[in-house]
Amino acid sequence: MIGLEELVVRTYNVFFGASVLFLVAVGLNIIYGVMKIVNLAHPSLFMFGSYTVAGLIMSAVVNVFGSSIAPLLLLPPIFAAIVVVIVSLALYPFFQFSSGKGDEVQLLITYGLLLIFEDIFRLVWGSAPLRASQPFELAGIFRIGQYIVPLYNAYVIAFAFGVAVLLWYFLFKTKLGMVIRASSMDLEMASALGTDAKMVLLLTVALAGFLAGLGGGLFIPSTSAMLGMSVELLVLAFVVVVIGGLGSFFGSLIGALIVSFLRTITLIFIPELELALLYIVAFAVLLLKPEGLGGGRKW
């Protein structure tokens, strides 16, 4: 029997996990929605953000700002996201080449990019895990009954929620967002009506890269960046999009919450079945509602 205090802590952890998974999955969905590419390399951009913060930016920010908590929390993830945007735009020719070439070519190219990134991480930062725990430590803790809870996770939840709201507003309430959504439905028709297709595609790649880098930068203070995490994250991200619906903004939210909840529950009661349960739920969704719980909505 789980008490009220433990329930609150577990719910807190669910929202933290869902915040990170949403930032990964929504970028994956945006790329697929507009370019029709299943980008297996997308989790590597998340890890690039983590490694950038842990290996380059954090030490520089600490030297400049000392123990000031606000810059430590906000600046490194934002800087990392900008770096990842540049990397994402450098990958645009690969995405453009694989677009329309068939699923096999897309999967081979994007998974090959993931493996290349793994080797780049090994070459630049080595095989040992990297940490950037200063924000996590300086943010402090608070208590929920007998449980000690890190305050940093609350900042991540709030920040991710703010990003989700801003992204929703951008996609659904601005002219440029409507152009992106229209292009995702029919890029050729949008181009015929005067849309700059290349600009839309570049913006899509940059936006997805920004979200991935931001997620990686926010996540790293609570854990370590290590080789192989891209593949683990790839599995979780695709379970999210299968459950929520490939190409759906709202599906990313739904899927991230469900996957984070299932992981939290299984790690408490049956940790050996963590991935098995996720696969079972994803399989059930594919059988009963192949378009995902997002309802088949494009966004």
C-alpha positions in Angstrom: 0.0 0.0 0.0 1.5 3.3 -1.1 1.0 6.2 1.3 0.0 9.7 0.3 3.6 11.1 0.7 5.1 8.4 -1.5 2.3 8.9 -4.0 3.1 12.6 -4.2 6.8 11.8 -4.7 6.1 9.2 -7.4 3.8 11.6 -9.2 6.6 14.2 -9.0 9.0 11.7 -10.6 6.4 10.8 -13.3 6.1 14.5 -14.4 9.9 14.9 -14.4 10.3 11.9 -16.7 7.5 12.9 -18.9 9.0 16.4 -19.3 12.2 15.0 -20.6 10.5 12.4 -22.9 8.2 15.1 -24.3 11.1 17.3 -25.4 12.6 14.3 -27.3 9.3 12.9 -28.8 7.8 16.2 -29.9 10.9 17.0 -32.0 10.8 13.5 -33.5 7.1 14.1 -34.3 7.7 17.5 -35.9 10.4 16.0 -38.2 8.2 13.2 -39.2 5.1 15.4 -39.6 6.8 17.8 -42.1 9.5 15.7 -43.7 8.0 12.3 -43.4 11.3 11.0 -42.0 11.5 8.6 -39.1 14.7 10.1 -37.7 16.5 7.5 -35.6 19.4 9.9 -35.0 17.1 12.3 -33.1 18.0 11.0 -29.6 21.7 11.6 -30.5 20.9 15.3 -30.7 19.5 15.1 -27.2 22.7 13.4 -26.0 24.7 16.1 -27.9 23.0 18.7 -25.8 23.9 16.7 -22.6 27.5 16.2 -23.6 27.8 19.9 -24.6 26.6 21.0 -21.2 28.6 18.5 -19.3 31.8 18.8 -21.3 32.0 22.4 -22.4 29.5 24.9 -21.2 28.9 24.1 -17.5 32.5 24.7 -16.4 32.6 28.0 -18.3 29.4 29.2 -16.7 30.6 28.2 -13.2 33.8 30.1 -13.8 31.9 33.2 -14.9 28.9 33.2 -12.5 30.2 31.3 -9.5 27.4 29.9 -7.4 24.6 32.1 -8.8 21.8 29.6 -9.3 19.7 31.4 -12.0 22.4 31.5 -14.8 23.4 27.9 -13.9 19.9 26.7 -14.4 19.0 28.5 -17.5 22.0 29.4 -19.6 23.7 26.0 -20.2 20.6 24.3 -21.7 19.9 27.2 -23.9 23.4 27.5 -25.1 23.5 23.7 -25.7 20.2 24.0 -27.7 21.7 26.6 -30.0 24.8 24.4 -30.6 22.5 21.5 -31.4 20.5 23.6 -33.8 23.8 24.2 -35.8 24.5 20.5 -35.8 20.9 19.7 -36.9 21.2 22.1 -39.8 24.4 20.4 -40.8 22.5 17.2 -41.0 19.8 18.7 -43.3 21.4 17.4 -46.5 21.1 13.8 -45.1 17.5 14.3 -44.3 16.8 15.9 -47.7 18.5 13.0 -49.5 16.6 10.4 -47.6 13.2 12.1 -47.9 11.0 10.2 -50.3 13.6 7.4 -50.7 11.6 4.8 -48.8 11.6 3.6 -45.2 14.6 1.3 -45.6 16.9 4.1 -46.8 15.7 6.5 -44.1 16.2 4.0 -41.3 19.7 3.1 -42.6 20.8 6.7 -43.0 19.5 8.0 -39.7 20.6 5.0 -37.7 24.0 5.3 -39.3 24.1 8.9 -38.1 23.2 7.7 -34.6 26.2 5.4 -34.6 28.5 8.1 -36.0 27.4 10.4 -33.2 28.2 7.7 -30.6 31.8 7.5 -32.0 32.1 11.3 -32.0 31.1 11.3 -28.3 33.7 8.7 -27.6 36.4 10.6 -29.6 35.7 14.0 -28.1 34.6 13.2 -24.5 35.9 9.7 -23.9 34.2 6.6 -22.6 33.8 7.6 -19.0 30.4 9.1 -17.9 30.3 12.9 -17.6 28.4 14.8 -15.0 27.3 18.5 -14.7 25.7 18.3 -11.3 26.2 22.0 -10.2 22.6 23.1 -10.9 21.2 19.9 -9.3 23.2 20.5 -6.1 22.8 24.3 -5.9 19.0 24.2 -6.4 18.7 22.4 -3.1 16.1 20.0 -1.8 12.7 20.1 -0.1 10.9 17.5 2.0 7.6 15.7 1.4 7.1 14.0 4.8 10.1 11.6 5.2 11.1 11.9 1.6 13.9 14.2 0.4 13.1 15.6 -3.1 15.5 17.5 -5.4 14.1 21.0 -6.2 15.9 21.0 -9.6 13.4 18.5 -11.0 10.6 21.0 -10.3 12.5 23.6 -12.4 12.7 21.1 -15.2 9.0 20.3 -15.0 8.1 24.0 -15.0 10.5 24.8 -17.8 9.3 22.0 -20.0 5.7 23.0 -19.3 6.5 26.5 -20.4 8.2 25.2 -23.6 5.1 23.0 -24.3 2.8 26.0 -24.0 5.0 28.3 -26.2 5.4 25.5 -28.8 1.6 25.0 -28.8 1.1 28.7 -29.3 3.7 28.9 -32.0 2.2 25.9 -34.0 -1.5 26.7 -33.6 -1.7 30.5 -33.1 1.0 32.0 -35.3 1.1 32.4 -39.1 4.4 30.6 -39.4 3.2 27.7 -37.2 0.1 27.4 -39.5 2.4 27.3 -42.5 4.4 24.4 -40.8 1.2 22.5 -40.1 -0.1 23.1 -43.6 3.2 21.9 -45.0 3.0 18.7 -42.9 -0.4 17.9 -44.5 0.7 18.6 -48.1 4.1 20.2 -48.8 3.6 20.3 -52.5 0.2 22.1 -52.2 1.7 24.5 -49.7 4.6 25.3 -52.1 2.1 25.9 -54.9 0.4 28.4 -52.8 3.6 30.4 -52.3 5.3 28.7 -49.3 9.0 28.6 -49.3 9.4 24.8 -48.9 13.1 24.9 -48.1 12.6 27.5 -45.5 9.9 25.4 -43.8 12.1 22.3 -43.9 15.1 24.1 -42.4 12.9 25.7 -39.7 11.5 22.2 -38.9 15.0 20.7 -38.6 16.2 23.6 -36.4 13.1 23.5 -34.2 13.4 19.8 -33.6 17.1 20.2 -32.9 16.5 23.0 -30.5 14.0 21.0 -28.5 16.3 17.9 -28.4 19.3 20.0 -27.3 17.3 21.8 -24.7 16.0 18.5 -23.3 19.5 17.1 -23.1 20.8 20.2 -21.4 18.0 20.2 -18.8 18.3 16.5 -18.1 22.1 16.1 -17.6 22.4 17.8 -14.1 20.2 15.0 -12.7 22.2 12.1 -14.2 25.4 11.3 -16.2 26.0 11.5 -20.0 27.4 8.2 -21.2 27.8 6.2 -24.3 24.8 4.1 -25.3 22.2 6.4 -23.9 21.1 7.4 -27.4 20.0 3.8 -28.2 18.1 3.6 -24.8 16.5 6.9 -25.4 15.6 5.9 -29.0 13.5 3.0 -27.6 11.7 5.1 -25.1 11.1 7.9 -27.7 9.6 5.5 -30.2 7.3 3.9 -27.6 6.1 7.4 -26.8 5.3 8.2 -30.4 3.7 4.8 -31.0 1.4 5.3 -28.0 0.7 8.9 -28.7 0.6 8.8 -32.5 3.4 9.5 -35.0 3.3 13.1 -36.1 1.0 14.4 -33.3 1.9 17.2 -30.9 -0.8 16.2 -28.4 0.2 12.6 -28.9 3.7 13.5 -27.7 2.2 14.8 -24.4 0.0 11.9 -23.9 2.6 9.3 -24.8 5.3 10.9 -22.6 3.0 10.9 -19.5 1.9 7.3 -20.1 5.5 6.0 -20.6 6.8 7.9 -17.6 4.0 6.6 -15.5 4.5 3.0 -16.6 8.3 3.2 -16.0 7.7 4.6 -12.5 5.2 1.9 -11.6 7.2 -1.0 -12.9 10.4 0.2 -11.3 8.6 0.1 -7.9 6.9 -3.3 -8.3 8.5 -5.3 -11.1 11.7 -3.6 -12.3 12.6 -6.7 -14.4 9.6 -6.1 -16.6 10.2 -2.3 -17.2 10.8 -2.5 -21.0 8.5 -5.6 -21.5 5.5 -3.7 -20.1 6.2 -0.7 -22.4 6.4 -3.0 -25.4 3.1 -4.7 -24.4 1.3 -1.4 -24.1 2.7 -0.1 -27.4 1.7 -3.4 -29.1 -1.8 -3.1 -27.6 -2.1 0.4 -28.9 -1.0 -0.6 -32.3 -3.7 -3.4 -32.3 -6.6 -1.3 -31.0 -5.8 2.2 -32.2 -3.0 2.1 -34.8 -3.0 5.9 -35.2 -2.2 6.3 -31.6 -4.0 7.8 -28.6 -3.6 11.2 -30.1 -6.6 10.3 -32.2 -4.8 10.4 -35.6 -4.6 14.2 -35.4 -1.7 15.5 -37.4 -0.9 17.9 -34.6 
